[in-house]
Amino acid sequence: MPEEPPAQTLSDEAIALNNKAARLSATEPAEALRLLDKTIELEPHYDTAFASKAALLIRQKRYSEAIPCFERLAELRPHMPEYYFGWAWCLHLMGDEAEAKRRLRFAIAAYNEQLKLKPDDPWALTGRASVVYLHGDTELAQREIAYVLEAHPDFQVAKHLYREMQNPGTDPWQFLSK
């Protein structure tokens, strides 16, 4: 994986626009998108604005429009598995399973990088197990979640994922909507 770019200094205007877009996203999504586009124009390295725009587009079921946001996010923050996962989610919803699985492999690699720094982080371990499960390796995902639950028996996210993996024949992506 490439190195993380240095932290960016953001203008007060861009931060204010992004915050206003966040407040408007539920009630005035078109205006929120306009503000996010303006934010991105001002600060093309502002990953939060791209993530907010992607999330808003996904809520509107505009998956193909969200993908360029995830592409840019992967360029800006290649070690963030959530961005590859979001990209995979959009591809899955569009019916492109092969490319979705490819993006999931990038997410697994990013989780592996995180786990090099914090090998017992339950969030990263559970995240990786989730992505492994979505990628189709239920047995490995179950072993990974069992490991998390051994070390963190009250970790609710891991418990939820483990319960979902116990239902053979169900669509692994289905657990995301629960």
C-alpha positions in Angstrom: 0.0 0.0 0.0 1.2 3.5 -0.7 2.2 5.8 2.2 -0.4 8.0 3.7 -0.2 11.6 2.4 0.6 14.3 4.9 -2.2 15.9 6.8 -3.8 18.8 4.9 -4.6 22.2 6.3 -8.1 23.1 5.3 -9.7 26.6 4.9 -12.3 27.7 7.4 -14.6 28.3 4.4 -14.4 24.7 3.3 -15.0 23.4 6.8 -18.0 25.6 7.2 -19.4 24.5 3.9 -18.9 20.9 4.8 -20.6 21.3 8.2 -23.5 23.2 6.6 -23.9 20.4 4.1 -24.0 17.8 6.9 -26.8 19.7 8.6 -28.8 19.9 5.3 -28.2 16.4 4.0 -31.4 14.9 5.5 -33.7 17.8 4.7 -32.2 19.5 1.6 -30.1 16.9 -0.2 -29.7 18.8 -3.4 -28.4 21.9 -1.6 -26.1 19.6 0.5 -24.7 18.2 -2.7 -24.1 21.6 -4.1 -22.3 22.7 -0.9 -20.2 19.6 -1.0 -19.2 20.1 -4.6 -18.2 23.7 -3.7 -16.2 22.4 -0.7 -14.4 19.9 -2.9 -13.7 22.6 -5.5 -12.1 24.7 -2.7 -10.3 21.8 -1.1 -9.7 18.9 -3.5 -7.9 17.0 -0.7 -10.7 17.2 1.8 -11.5 13.5 2.3 -14.4 14.2 4.7 -16.2 16.1 2.0 -15.8 13.3 -0.5 -17.0 10.8 2.1 -20.0 12.9 2.9 -20.9 13.3 -0.7 -20.6 9.5 -1.3 -22.8 8.8 1.7 -25.4 11.3 0.5 -25.4 9.8 -3.0 -25.8 6.3 -1.6 -28.8 7.3 0.4 -30.3 8.6 -2.9 -29.4 5.2 -4.5 -27.1 7.0 -7.0 -24.4 4.4 -6.7 -22.6 5.0 -9.9 -22.2 8.7 -8.9 -20.8 7.7 -5.5 -18.0 5.6 -7.0 -15.8 8.5 -8.2 -15.9 9.8 -4.6 -14.6 6.4 -3.4 -12.0 6.4 -6.1 -10.8 9.8 -4.9 -10.9 8.7 -1.3 -8.8 5.7 -2.1 -6.2 8.1 -3.6 -6.3 10.4 -0.7 -6.4 7.8 2.1 -5.3 4.5 0.8 -5.1 2.9 4.3 -8.8 3.5 5.0 -10.6 0.2 4.4 -14.0 1.8 4.8 -13.5 3.6 1.5 -12.8 0.4 -0.4 -15.7 -1.2 1.4 -18.0 1.7 0.4 -16.8 1.3 -3.2 -17.5 -2.4 -3.0 -21.0 -1.8 -1.6 -21.9 0.4 -4.5 -20.6 -2.1 -7.0 -22.5 -4.9 -5.3 -25.7 -2.8 -5.4 -25.1 -2.2 -9.1 -24.7 -5.9 -9.7 -21.0 -5.9 -10.4 -19.9 -8.7 -8.1 -16.5 -9.4 -9.6 -15.4 -5.8 -9.2 -17.0 -5.6 -5.7 -14.9 -8.6 -4.7 -11.8 -6.9 -6.1 -12.4 -3.8 -4.0 -13.0 -6.0 -0.9 -9.5 -7.4 -1.4 -8.2 -3.8 -1.2 -10.2 -3.3 2.0 -8.7 -6.5 3.5 -5.2 -5.2 2.6 -5.9 -1.9 4.3 -7.2 -3.7 7.4 -4.1 -5.8 7.5 -2.0 -2.6 7.5 -4.0 -1.2 10.4 -3.6 -4.5 12.3 0.2 -4.3 11.9 0.1 -1.2 14.1 -2.6 -2.5 16.5 -2.9 -6.3 16.2 -5.6 -6.7 18.8 -7.9 -3.8 17.8 -11.4 -5.2 17.9 -12.7 -2.7 15.4 -10.1 -3.5 12.8 -10.4 -7.3 13.4 -14.1 -7.2 13.2 -14.0 -5.0 10.1 -11.6 -7.4 8.4 -13.7 -10.4 9.3 -16.8 -8.6 7.8 -15.0 -7.9 4.6 -13.6 -11.5 4.5 -17.2 -12.7 5.0 -18.5 -10.5 2.2 -15.7 -11.7 0.0 -17.1 -15.3 0.4 -14.7 -16.9 3.0 -17.2 -17.6 5.8 -15.0 -20.2 7.6 -12.1 -17.7 7.9 -14.4 -14.9 8.9 -16.0 -17.1 11.6 -12.5 -18.0 12.9 -11.6 -14.3 13.0 -14.8 -13.3 14.8 -14.3 -16.2 17.3 -10.8 -14.7 18.0 -12.3 -11.3 18.6 -15.0 -12.6 20.9 -12.4 -14.6 22.9 -10.5 -11.4 23.6 -13.5 -9.1 23.7 -16.5 -11.1 24.8 -18.8 -8.1 25.1 -18.0 -6.5 21.7 -21.5 -6.2 20.3 -20.5 -5.6 16.7 -18.6 -8.9 16.6 -21.5 -10.7 18.3 -23.9 -9.4 15.7 -21.6 -10.5 12.8 -21.1 -13.9 14.4 -24.9 -14.4 14.7 -25.3 -13.5 11.0 -22.6 -15.9 9.9 -24.4 -18.8 11.6 -27.2 -18.7 9.0 -26.0 -20.7 6.1 -27.3 -19.9 2.7 -28.1 -16.2 3.4 -26.7 -13.4 1.4 -23.6 -12.1 3.3 -24.4 -8.6 2.2 -27.8 -8.8 3.9 -26.3 -8.3 7.4 -25.4 -4.7 6.4 -29.0 -3.6 6.3 -29.9 -4.9 9.7 
